[in-house]
Amino acid sequence: VDVLVIGGGIAGVAAGYYLAKAGCRVTLLEKEAVLAYHSTGRSAALYFEEYGVPAIRPLTRASRGFFDHPPSGLTEARFLTPRGALWVGRSDQMTSLQGELAASGPSARWLEPAQAVEIVPVLRPDYLAGAVWAPEALDLDVASIHQAFVRGMRRLGATIRTGAPVERLRPAGGGWEAEAGGDRLGGDVIVNAAGAWADEVARLAGIPPVGIRPLRRTAFMVPGDPSYAGWPLVADANNEFYFRPDGSQILCSLADETWQEPGDARPQDLDIALAIERINTATTLAIRTVRSSWAGLRSFVADRAMVIGFDPAAAGFFWLAAQGGTGIQTAPGAGELTASLVTSGAVPDRLAALGIDLAALSPARFRAGG
Ligand SMILES: Cc1cc2nc3c(=O)[nH]c(=O)nc-3n(C[C@H](O)[C@H](O)[C@H](O)COP(=O)(O)OP(=O)(O)OC[C@H]3O[C@@H](n4cnc5c(N)ncnc54)[C@H](O)[C@@H]3O)c2cc1C
């Protein structure tokens, strides 16, 4: 199978790698001059199996083996390092905290304020009504994971073209013809891994959208201290903020979800100011300085599950979209599933055993009768 993958974020390179491994001739087309410029280069880099709607969790579990034992020769890096997550709440957030406890897996446990302060000493005991400790959250080395897929694709003979925006797509010869970067390329299958632009790519092909909503999330770095390195991620029970140590700095976020058109997301001063106010209220960090800031798009469809599968309305058009806030931690599993569906139409036994529900991921759910 000749496959054209559109998008060089984590979804595109993971799918490209597994497709090439399955024997497909793969060409990946990325509109930017560099890969991973959009959402993939802007994440908070966390792996947490209980995060996201139930339909995507088997994809996270399916990815764990790749992260723990990457194929030999693809990386020298360690992809996962222990972090832990601490959900914190005020007295008015007790219901949300109880919900986190129920949703955070068997190893999660309830902490009283004093116990939470032992783990993260800057938390204000008078702010906290309780906390949920989820020790199994891990940090991901996103750049190394992305690079490993790129290396794997190249070794398997795949072609990666940057500065190649796909501007036209039309059915041709039983497959597709794409115009990108001034060239015409043919493929039996299109894999639409265009992130926030996935609906726009579908429109180029004359295919109805699935309702991708790109939601902006703001992040920024403030001065920290190397002695904070062992802290977990600290997240508000209602997603009003989170922070975690990052080297000698602290990565902070408003955990915002603001709709915007697909594009180069930029942080807003007001969002940063609001996050600082909330974090300063919950802690004694007394943040005054921001060292750097950025924003990225987390793209969802209405039910917050991903969209993975062939479009029932257009032969050879495969969706790999709506990665939301879990696109990194699910990438190996989603890539493996994509390659299997493209080459054989079947879910691999390994993934089926983890409980993948294809109907919950299929683009057919957005079509008439779906
Ligand atoms: C602040 C923040 C925190 C996050 N934290 C986490 C986390 O802790 N854990 C986690 O797993 N996930 C997290 N995410 C989500 C994760 O970053 C995304 O789910 C993931 O990066 C999506 O990958 P993607 O490849 O689908 O999209 P992208 O990385 O955006 O890639 C899509 C690519 O398609 C290209 N493209 C678009 N249109 C065209 C075209 N016409 N022709 C050619 N190329 C095209 C774009 O240029 C882009 O490079 C976070 C995201 C943000 C913003």
PDBQT file of the ligand as one rigid body, heavy atoms in Angstrom, charges set to zero:
ROOT
HETATM    1  C1  LIG A 401      -0.487  22.679  26.963  1.00  0.00    +0.000 C 
HETATM    2  C2  LIG A 401      -0.713  21.260  26.478  1.00  0.00    +0.000 A 
HETATM    3  C3  LIG A 401      -0.489  20.192  27.339  1.00  0.00    +0.000 A 
HETATM    4  C4  LIG A 401      -0.626  18.868  26.896  1.00  0.00    +0.000 A 
HETATM    5  N1  LIG A 401      -0.292  17.852  27.742  1.00  0.00    +0.000 NA
HETATM    6  C5  LIG A 401      -0.327  16.580  27.290  1.00  0.00    +0.000 A 
HETATM    7  C6  LIG A 401       0.115  15.513  28.124  1.00  0.00    +0.000 A 
HETATM    8  O1  LIG A 401       0.527  15.740  29.265  1.00  0.00    +0.000 OA
HETATM    9  N2  LIG A 401       0.067  14.240  27.638  1.00  0.00    +0.000 N 
HETATM   10  C7  LIG A 401      -0.396  13.973  26.371  1.00  0.00    +0.000 A 
HETATM   11  O2  LIG A 401      -0.423  12.804  25.971  1.00  0.00    +0.000 OA
HETATM   12  N3  LIG A 401      -0.826  14.970  25.553  1.00  0.00    +0.000 NA
HETATM   13  C8  LIG A 401      -0.799  16.258  25.990  1.00  0.00    +0.000 A 
HETATM   14  N4  LIG A 401      -1.230  17.275  25.185  1.00  0.00    +0.000 N 
HETATM   15  C9  LIG A 401      -1.878  16.937  23.915  1.00  0.00    +0.000 C 
HETATM   16  C10 LIG A 401      -0.892  16.580  22.819  1.00  0.00    +0.000 C 
HETATM   17  O3  LIG A 401       0.108  17.577  22.720  1.00  0.00    +0.000 OA
HETATM   18  C11 LIG A 401      -1.670  16.453  21.501  1.00  0.00    +0.000 C 
HETATM   19  O4  LIG A 401      -2.754  15.553  21.667  1.00  0.00    +0.000 OA
HETATM   20  C12 LIG A 401      -0.792  15.905  20.376  1.00  0.00    +0.000 C 
HETATM   21  O5  LIG A 401       0.405  16.631  20.275  1.00  0.00    +0.000 OA
HETATM   22  C13 LIG A 401      -1.527  15.953  19.050  1.00  0.00    +0.000 C 
HETATM   23  O6  LIG A 401      -0.640  15.483  18.062  1.00  0.00    +0.000 OA
HETATM   24  P1  LIG A 401      -1.013  15.598  16.534  1.00  0.00    +0.000 P 
HETATM   25  O7  LIG A 401       0.099  14.972  15.778  1.00  0.00    +0.000 OA
HETATM   26  O8  LIG A 401      -2.392  15.115  16.331  1.00  0.00    +0.000 OA
HETATM   27  O9  LIG A 401      -1.099  17.186  16.249  1.00  0.00    +0.000 OA
HETATM   28  P2  LIG A 401       0.047  18.231  15.886  1.00  0.00    +0.000 P 
HETATM   29  O10 LIG A 401       1.261  18.035  16.719  1.00  0.00    +0.000 OA
HETATM   30  O11 LIG A 401      -0.568  19.587  15.909  1.00  0.00    +0.000 OA
HETATM   31  O12 LIG A 401       0.422  17.824  14.411  1.00  0.00    +0.000 OA
HETATM   32  C14 LIG A 401      -0.430  18.060  13.305  1.00  0.00    +0.000 C 
HETATM   33  C15 LIG A 401       0.469  18.489  12.157  1.00  0.00    +0.000 C 
HETATM   34  O13 LIG A 401      -0.276  18.539  10.943  1.00  0.00    +0.000 OA
HETATM   35  C16 LIG A 401       0.293  19.571  10.144  1.00  0.00    +0.000 C 
HETATM   36  N5  LIG A 401      -0.653  19.952   9.095  1.00  0.00    +0.000 N 
HETATM   37  C17 LIG A 401      -1.871  20.506   9.268  1.00  0.00    +0.000 A 
HETATM   38  N6  LIG A 401      -2.451  20.730   8.057  1.00  0.00    +0.000 NA
HETATM   39  C18 LIG A 401      -1.567  20.290   7.113  1.00  0.00    +0.000 A 
HETATM   40  C19 LIG A 401      -1.587  20.257   5.682  1.00  0.00    +0.000 A 
HETATM   41  N7  LIG A 401      -2.634  20.719   4.969  1.00  0.00    +0.000 N 
HETATM   42  N8  LIG A 401      -0.506  19.741   5.048  1.00  0.00    +0.000 NA
HETATM   43  C20 LIG A 401       0.567  19.267   5.738  1.00  0.00    +0.000 A 
HETATM   44  N9  LIG A 401       0.631  19.292   7.096  1.00  0.00    +0.000 NA
HETATM   45  C21 LIG A 401      -0.426  19.783   7.771  1.00  0.00    +0.000 A 
HETATM   46  C22 LIG A 401       0.536  20.669  11.165  1.00  0.00    +0.000 C 
HETATM   47  O14 LIG A 401       1.453  21.639  10.708  1.00  0.00    +0.000 OA
HETATM   48  C23 LIG A 401       1.036  19.879  12.368  1.00  0.00    +0.000 C 
HETATM   49  O15 LIG A 401       2.456  19.803  12.406  1.00  0.00    +0.000 OA
HETATM   50  C24 LIG A 401      -1.088  18.609  25.578  1.00  0.00    +0.000 A 
HETATM   51  C25 LIG A 401      -1.327  19.678  24.716  1.00  0.00    +0.000 A 
HETATM   52  C26 LIG A 401      -1.142  20.990  25.142  1.00  0.00    +0.000 A 
HETATM   53  C27 LIG A 401      -1.385  22.113  24.175  1.00  0.00    +0.000 C 
ENDROOT
TORSDOF 0
